Amino acid sequence: MTRGMDFFVNQFNQIRKGGRPAFFQRIWNLTGLLLAVVPVVLIRLLRPFVLIRLGRLESRRIGHFISDPEFYLSEKECGMQPLRTIDIFCYAAWICNKQIKKMCDRALHTTRVFRHMYRVNQLLPGGKPHTISIITAERHNSRDVLGLLRKTPVHLKLTAQEEKRGMRELQAFGVPEGGPFVCFHARDSVYLNTVMPGFDFSYHDYRDSEILNYLQAAEELTRRGYFVFRMGAHIGKKLPTGNPMIIDYASHWRTDFMDIYLAAKCRFFLGCSSGIDFVATIYRRPIAYVNVLPFELVPSWGPEDLFIPKKLRLIRENRFMSFQEILTSGAGKFSSTQDYSRRGIQVVENSPNEIADLTTEMDERLKGTWNILEEDKELQKRFWSLFKFSKVHGEILSPVGAVFLRQNRQLLESNP
């Protein structure tokens, strides 16, 4: 009954904080919950004959909204989900991307009506057998350590009509048919503060990065023949560039549909472990990750992916922490801005040169022209030897940026 009591206490606190509008909203929600009790009980009574399971898609955040259903369908294809069940998904109260909803509606049994039934099933004891568990999302933090995406085709597909629409809109940006393009994104705090006002998301600030630090990489990509699209929604800064091949799509032209189409069709995605990166992930596009943190959660499962982490500087000692020191001190698990500040740690973003170097390496690796030195093999081996096999790191397949390791080889030394 603790979960039920926590729910009602939370409702009371929301009413006290939000006043009359919150009161009427809670009354509406409570009415829906009460009406959902009978069908939930009926579903449980039917279990000896048919197992009906309920799940909720986290439709408020694009990363989970796109990846959770894709992982579920991949798990189902690989025999990791029970076959003889009727699985029904509902959405959260808010939909962050209508194009993803369209694709989920085509691929899953979905309804908004079952949202209250899902909640009642969670509140009443004995609801676990009737809850859809997405193994990859819940046990591996949406990390594809089981290699499901390599074993299965894309499930959240674009229709032929949507493919044609995307090509038309791409050409309207000046990209010729078959022209290569890259997407890039720098996380900032504006999005969450805009779509969820009233909540303090400052604990996420350690993940932010400066968009201007990506411009050097974008310019280099255009010299290599790529068009470059800046991704994002409710962004903080416009791009100060006159290069016609660098398109500030996020500032002027973004739509729910093109968010998906661009990330699904790009040559590769230059990201920062933010939600939009997962769109490229589920469409099996290579990703060059920069500014990765927490350190212990560096991406390791994608054979075509590449990454470099942020560095951590001890303010009092005026030095960077070694990679081993980060892991053994517990700082590799820090997941809030306050964790770092309490320990006197400054989070240092990747520089424009570091981002440009990684982007160049990614392009040449994909083209098969990157020259892997013996030195690079040894540095990669030393880096990954620091990580233990775990549920978040299965088989290690992703390399660290080679230039980054060469320039920071001192961080591979033992603790000072």
C-alpha distance (Angstrom), angle and dihedral (degrees) to the residues before:
residue distance angle dihedral
M1 . . .
T2 3.82 . .
R3 3.80 91.9 .
G4 3.81 91.1 52.5
M5 3.81 92.4 48.5
D6 3.81 90.6 48.6
F7 3.80 88.8 52.3
F8 3.80 94.5 53.6
V9 3.81 92.8 43.9
N10 3.80 88.8 52.4
Q11 3.82 91.1 49.8
F12 3.81 90.8 51.3
N13 3.80 91.7 50.0
Q14 3.81 91.4 49.3
I15 3.82 90.8 51.7
R16 3.79 92.3 48.6
K17 3.79 90.2 50.1
G18 3.82 98.6 41.9
G19 3.80 101.6 39.0
R20 3.81 124.3 -154.6
P21 3.86 98.3 -13.2
A22 3.80 89.8 52.1
F23 3.81 90.1 47.3
F24 3.81 94.0 55.9
Q25 3.80 91.5 43.2
R26 3.80 90.3 53.2
I27 3.82 91.2 47.6
W28 3.82 88.9 53.3
N29 3.80 91.0 48.6
L30 3.80 92.5 46.2
T31 3.80 90.7 51.9
G32 3.81 89.7 52.7
L33 3.80 91.4 48.9
L34 3.80 92.7 50.9
L35 3.82 91.7 49.2
A36 3.82 89.3 50.0
V37 3.82 94.8 57.7
V38 3.82 95.4 80.5
P39 3.85 96.9 51.2
V40 3.82 90.5 45.5
V41 3.81 90.7 53.3
L42 3.82 89.1 47.3
I43 3.82 91.2 52.2
R44 3.79 89.7 53.5
L45 3.81 92.5 48.5
L46 3.82 89.1 53.3
R47 3.82 93.0 54.5
P48 3.84 95.6 101.3
F49 3.82 87.8 59.2
V50 3.80 104.8 30.9
L51 3.81 131.8 3.2
I52 3.79 111.9 -135.6
R53 3.79 114.7 -170.9
L54 3.78 127.9 -166.6
G55 3.79 127.3 -152.4
R56 3.77 136.2 175.1
L57 3.78 123.2 -141.0
E58 3.79 113.8 -141.6
S59 3.79 92.4 -124.3
R60 3.81 94.4 167.0
R61 3.82 94.4 72.3
I62 3.79 120.9 51.1
G63 3.80 95.5 -146.4
H64 3.79 95.9 59.1
F65 3.80 92.8 32.5
I66 3.81 92.4 61.2
S67 3.81 100.4 32.2
D68 3.82 104.1 42.0
P69 3.83 96.3 60.9
E70 3.81 91.5 42.3
F71 3.80 91.7 51.4
Y72 3.82 90.4 46.2
L73 3.81 91.7 53.0
S74 3.81 91.7 45.3
E75 3.81 90.2 49.8
K76 3.79 89.5 49.9
E77 3.80 91.7 51.3
C78 3.82 90.1 49.4
G79 3.82 92.6 50.7
M80 3.79 95.6 -108.4
Q81 3.80 94.5 120.6
P82 3.83 122.7 63.3
L83 3.78 111.5 -97.6
R84 3.81 102.4 -151.0
T85 3.76 99.8 62.3
I86 3.78 136.9 99.7
D87 3.79 104.8 -129.7
I88 3.80 118.5 -164.1
F89 3.80 123.9 -176.9
C90 3.78 128.7 -159.6
Y91 3.78 129.8 -169.5
A92 3.77 132.6 -121.2
A93 3.80 116.7 -103.5
W94 3.81 91.9 -91.4
I95 3.82 129.0 49.4
C96 3.81 113.3 -149.8
N97 3.83 96.4 -170.7
K98 3.81 123.9 24.5
Q99 3.80 93.9 -164.1
I100 3.81 91.1 60.3
K101 3.81 88.7 50.1
K102 3.81 90.1 53.8
M103 3.79 91.1 52.8
C104 3.80 92.9 45.7
D105 3.80 90.1 50.2
R106 3.81 88.8 54.8
A107 3.81 96.3 46.6
L108 3.84 103.2 35.7
H109 3.77 142.0 36.6
T110 3.80 98.8 -99.7
T111 3.78 137.0 170.8
R112 3.78 136.4 158.6
V113 3.82 90.0 -146.3
F114 3.81 93.1 73.7
R115 3.82 93.4 59.4
H116 3.81 92.4 99.1
M117 3.80 91.5 43.1
Y118 3.79 90.0 54.5
R119 3.80 90.6 51.1
V120 3.84 93.6 47.7
N121 3.80 90.4 49.1
Q122 3.81 88.4 54.8
L123 3.81 93.1 47.7
L124 3.79 98.4 47.9
P125 3.83 117.8 73.2
G126 3.81 115.7 -106.1
G127 3.79 97.5 36.4
K128 3.81 99.0 123.0
P129 3.85 97.2 91.8
H130 3.80 88.1 54.7
T131 3.81 95.1 49.3
I132 3.80 121.4 94.8
S133 3.79 109.3 -128.0
I134 3.81 115.4 -158.7
I135 3.78 99.8 -155.1
T136 3.79 98.6 -160.1
A137 3.80 94.7 47.8
E138 3.80 96.9 43.6
R139 3.80 102.2 38.0
H140 3.79 102.3 29.0
N141 3.82 102.5 32.9
S142 3.82 91.4 -113.6
R143 3.80 90.5 -57.3
D144 3.80 113.9 140.8
V145 3.81 94.7 -134.2
L146 3.82 89.8 141.8
G147 3.80 91.4 59.6
L148 3.80 93.4 -125.3
L149 3.80 94.8 147.9
R150 3.81 90.9 54.8
K151 3.81 91.0 51.4
T152 3.81 99.0 47.7
P153 3.82 138.8 46.1
V154 3.80 123.9 -114.7
H155 3.80 111.9 -75.0
L156 3.81 102.4 -174.7
K157 3.78 92.2 66.9
L158 3.76 131.2 -179.3
T159 3.80 114.3 -124.0
A160 3.80 121.8 -119.2
Q161 3.80 88.5 -106.0
E162 3.80 91.1 52.3
E163 3.81 90.7 48.6
K164 3.82 90.0 55.7
R165 3.79 91.7 46.3
G166 3.79 91.3 51.4
M167 3.80 92.2 50.5
R168 3.81 91.1 50.6
E169 3.79 92.6 50.3
L170 3.79 91.7 45.4
Q171 3.80 90.6 54.2
A172 3.81 89.4 49.1
F173 3.82 86.8 63.0
G174 3.81 88.4 56.8
V175 3.80 97.1 -101.0
P176 3.83 107.9 138.4
E177 3.79 120.1 -134.2
G178 3.80 107.0 -75.7
G179 3.80 91.7 10.2
P180 3.84 112.6 148.8
F181 3.78 119.8 -119.1
V182 3.80 138.3 176.6
C183 3.81 128.6 -151.0
F184 3.79 123.2 -145.1
H185 3.78 134.4 -174.6
A186 3.80 137.0 -175.7
R187 3.78 117.0 -163.1
D188 3.82 119.6 -129.6
S189 3.80 134.9 167.8
V190 3.81 96.7 -108.3
Y191 3.81 97.2 87.5
L192 3.81 98.8 57.1
N193 3.80 92.9 38.5
T194 3.82 88.6 53.8
V195 3.80 101.7 44.4
M196 3.81 96.5 36.0
P197 3.81 105.8 33.4
G198 3.76 117.1 180.0
F199 3.79 95.0 40.7
D200 3.79 123.2 102.7
F201 3.80 107.4 -128.1
S202 3.80 95.7 166.8
Y203 3.81 89.4 115.4
H204 3.82 85.5 73.9
D205 3.81 94.4 54.8
Y206 3.81 93.2 98.0
R207 3.82 86.7 70.2
D208 3.82 94.8 56.7
S209 3.78 123.4 106.7
E210 3.79 137.4 -171.3
I211 3.82 113.3 -101.0
L212 3.82 92.4 -152.2
N213 3.81 89.1 65.1
Y214 3.82 88.0 68.1
L215 3.81 96.4 56.9
Q216 3.81 95.4 84.9
A217 3.82 89.3 55.1
A218 3.81 91.3 46.4
E219 3.80 91.8 51.9
E220 3.81 90.6 50.0
L221 3.79 90.9 51.0
T222 3.81 91.6 53.9
R223 3.82 89.3 51.9
R224 3.80 85.8 55.9
G225 3.81 91.2 54.0
Y226 3.81 100.9 -97.2
F227 3.77 128.9 131.6
V228 3.80 109.3 -138.9
F229 3.82 126.4 -147.1
R230 3.79 121.6 -160.8
M231 3.82 106.6 -144.1
G232 3.80 132.4 -157.9
A233 3.80 144.3 87.3
H234 3.81 129.2 -113.5
I235 3.77 89.6 9.3
G236 3.80 125.9 -173.3
K237 3.84 103.1 -136.2
K238 3.77 137.4 27.7
L239 3.80 118.6 -132.4
P240 3.82 113.7 -100.1
T241 3.80 97.6 -144.7
G242 3.77 136.4 118.5
N243 3.80 93.9 -163.8
P244 3.84 105.4 123.0
M245 3.82 90.8 -152.7
I246 3.83 91.4 59.7
I247 3.81 104.8 76.7
D248 3.81 118.6 -163.8
Y249 3.79 90.3 -151.3
A250 3.83 93.6 160.1
S251 3.81 93.1 58.3
H252 3.79 100.6 46.7
W253 3.79 117.6 9.3
R254 3.80 112.7 24.1
T255 3.81 120.2 142.6
D256 3.79 132.1 172.1
F257 3.80 89.9 -112.5
M258 3.79 98.1 50.0
D259 3.83 91.4 45.6
I260 3.79 86.0 66.2
Y261 3.79 99.2 36.4
L262 3.81 95.7 50.3
A263 3.81 94.9 47.5
A264 3.82 90.5 44.9
K265 3.82 94.5 52.0
C266 3.81 105.3 34.4
R267 3.82 121.8 117.4
F268 3.78 86.9 -124.0
F269 3.79 138.4 -24.0
L270 3.80 123.1 -119.7
G271 3.80 102.3 -152.1
C272 3.78 145.4 155.8
S273 3.83 106.6 -137.4
S274 3.80 92.0 -82.7
G275 3.80 129.5 138.4
I276 3.80 97.4 -95.0
D277 3.82 89.2 58.9
F278 3.80 88.6 69.9
V279 3.81 90.9 65.8
A280 3.80 88.7 63.8
T281 3.81 89.7 42.8
I282 3.79 96.6 56.5
Y283 3.81 90.8 46.7
R284 3.82 87.8 54.3
R285 3.81 94.5 -116.4
P286 3.83 118.0 153.3
I287 3.80 115.5 -106.7
A288 3.79 130.3 -152.4
Y289 3.80 103.9 -157.8
V290 3.80 120.4 -158.5
N291 3.81 130.5 179.7
V292 3.81 91.7 25.1
L293 3.80 116.8 -176.7
P294 3.07 146.0 -165.2
F295 3.78 87.4 53.2
E296 3.80 95.3 -145.2
L297 3.82 89.0 58.9
V298 3.79 98.2 56.3
P299 3.83 110.1 147.8
S300 3.79 112.1 -96.0
W301 3.81 108.9 157.3
G302 3.83 104.8 74.0
P303 3.83 116.0 85.7
E304 3.83 91.3 -160.6
D305 3.80 95.5 40.9
L306 3.78 124.7 99.4
F307 3.80 131.9 -169.1
I308 3.78 149.5 177.8
P309 3.83 124.6 -162.3
K310 3.77 131.2 -136.3
K311 3.80 113.1 -103.4
L312 3.80 124.4 -120.2
R313 3.80 119.8 -137.9
L314 3.81 124.3 -162.4
I315 3.80 102.2 -136.1
R316 3.82 99.3 -156.2
E317 3.80 94.0 46.4
N318 3.81 93.2 39.0
R319 3.79 94.1 -137.2
F320 3.77 140.1 107.6
M321 3.78 119.0 -104.1
S322 3.79 115.0 -115.9
F323 3.78 116.5 -118.0
Q324 3.80 90.9 -111.7
E325 3.80 90.5 49.5
I326 3.80 91.1 52.7
L327 3.79 91.0 53.6
T328 3.81 98.7 42.6
S329 3.83 94.7 44.1
G330 3.79 93.8 54.9
A331 3.82 92.7 -115.4
G332 3.79 88.8 115.7
K333 3.80 88.8 71.5
F334 3.83 97.4 46.8
S335 3.80 108.4 128.9
S336 3.79 103.7 173.4
T337 3.78 134.6 60.4
Q338 3.79 90.0 -123.4
D339 3.82 91.5 58.4
Y340 3.79 90.2 62.8
S341 3.79 96.7 41.8
R342 3.82 92.9 49.3
R343 3.80 89.9 55.7
G344 3.80 93.2 46.6
I345 3.79 93.3 -111.6
Q346 3.79 123.5 148.9
V347 3.80 115.0 -151.9
V348 3.82 108.8 -138.0
E349 3.79 119.9 -157.6
N350 3.77 124.0 -138.6
S351 3.80 112.1 -92.1
P352 3.83 124.4 -119.1
N353 3.82 88.3 -105.3
E354 3.81 92.5 51.9
I355 3.80 92.1 49.3
A356 3.81 92.1 46.6
D357 3.81 91.5 48.5
L358 3.79 91.6 51.8
T359 3.81 91.3 47.6
T360 3.80 91.7 51.5
E361 3.79 90.8 47.9
M362 3.81 91.1 49.7
D363 3.79 92.5 51.6
E364 3.80 93.0 48.5
R365 3.81 94.0 44.6
L366 3.80 90.2 53.9
K367 3.81 90.7 47.6
G368 3.81 91.4 47.7
T369 3.81 93.2 -120.7
W370 3.83 99.1 107.6
N371 3.81 111.5 116.8
I372 3.83 109.6 -137.8
L373 3.80 109.5 -154.0
E374 3.80 124.8 -152.4
E375 3.79 85.9 -119.2
D376 3.81 89.3 58.5
K377 3.79 92.6 52.2
E378 3.79 91.1 53.0
L379 3.82 93.2 47.2
Q380 3.80 91.3 49.5
K381 3.79 90.4 50.3
R382 3.79 92.3 49.7
F383 3.81 92.4 48.4
W384 3.81 96.3 50.5
S385 3.81 93.1 42.8
L386 3.82 86.2 72.5
F387 3.82 91.8 64.9
K388 3.78 123.3 78.0
F389 3.79 124.0 -142.6
S390 3.81 106.1 -95.6
K391 3.78 143.6 146.7
V392 3.82 89.5 -82.6
H393 3.82 94.4 45.5
G394 3.76 115.3 44.0
E395 3.79 117.4 155.8
I396 3.82 108.5 -4.7
L397 3.80 108.9 -124.0
S398 3.82 106.9 148.1
P399 3.81 121.1 85.5
V400 3.79 124.6 -142.3
G401 3.78 116.0 -122.4
A402 3.80 105.2 -77.9
V403 3.82 96.5 -146.6
F404 3.81 90.2 48.1
L405 3.81 91.2 54.5
R406 3.79 92.9 46.4
Q407 3.80 91.0 52.2
N408 3.82 93.7 44.3
R409 3.81 101.6 38.1
Q410 3.81 89.2 130.3
L411 3.82 88.3 68.8
L412 3.81 87.9 64.0
E413 3.80 90.9 62.5
S414 3.81 121.1 102.2
N415 3.78 121.9 -86.8
P416 3.81 113.9 -67.3
